[in-house]
Amino acid sequence: MADRVGFVKITLAYCDDDKIECLVEDNGIGIAPENLDKIWQRFYQVDLARGKEGTNSGLGLFMVKWIVEKYSGNIQVESKLGYGSTFVLKLPK
């Protein structure tokens, strides 16, 4: 897997329901189905061994969801282990 090139793709679009949609896609390691609902929890980290000790707080996705909802939007995620994740944010125009 070391020779695999990683990517993050960001797409913005206007939707018919008068919202702006942002897709954030990657081809990373993905998230297991049993962890998908937990990733939004404050301080939750799927795998503590993935980062350097003490460098991750588990606040990133919690804060993203909080900000999106603060602006009357919503966020969802789809993911498959070994293939990556897609986050879909919808915000009012």
N, C-alpha and C positions, 0 to 999 in steps of 0.2 A: 504494500500500500504506500510505501515511501515514494514511489515514482508517480503517484497520482497527483495531478494538478488540481488544486482546489479553486473554487470560485464562489463569489457572492454576486447575485444579480438582483438589481433593484428596478422595479417597473412602477411607474405612476400612470394613472388613467382616470378620466372622468367617467362616472357611471350614470346610467339612466335614472337612478333613484336620487339624483342631486347630491351625490357624495363623491369624494375622491378616494380611490383605492390605491393602496401601496402594497406591492408584493415584494417580499424579501426572500429570495431562494438561495440555497447553498447545496453543495454536494459533500457536506461533512459527514460525520459519523451517524447522524440521525438521533432520534429520541425513541426509546422503547414505548409501546402503547401504554404500559402501566404507569409511566412517568409523565405523560402528556398533560394531565390535569394538575400535576404537582408543580410544574415549572413556573407557574404564576405565583406561587407562595413565596413570601418574604424569607430570605436566607436559604431557600431550598437549592441544593446542588445535586445534580443527577449523579455525578461521579467525582468525588473529592480528589481522586488520584490524577485527574486530567490537568490540573493547574499546578503551578508551583505552590508549595506549602505557604499558606497565609496570604496569597495574593488575590484570591477570589472571595467575594462576600455573598454571592447568591442574590444580589439585589437587582440585577439588570432587567430581567423580564418582568419582575414585580413592578418596577418603576415604569417600564414601557406601558404595561397594561393600565396602571394607575393614571398616567398622563393621557393615554388614548381615551379612557373612559371619562376623564375630567373634561375633555372637549367633545363629549357626546358621541364618541366613536366606539368601535368594537374591534377586537383582534382575535384571530383564530390561528391555529397551527395544524399542519399536516406533516407527518414525518414517517420515514421508514428507516429502520436500522441499516446502516451500511450504504445508504443512498442519499441522505440529506433531509432537509426540512424546508417547508414553505410557510412563511408567516403572511397572513393577509390582514391588513389594517384598513378599516373604512372610517373616514372622517367626513363630517358635513363640510360643504364648500364654504 
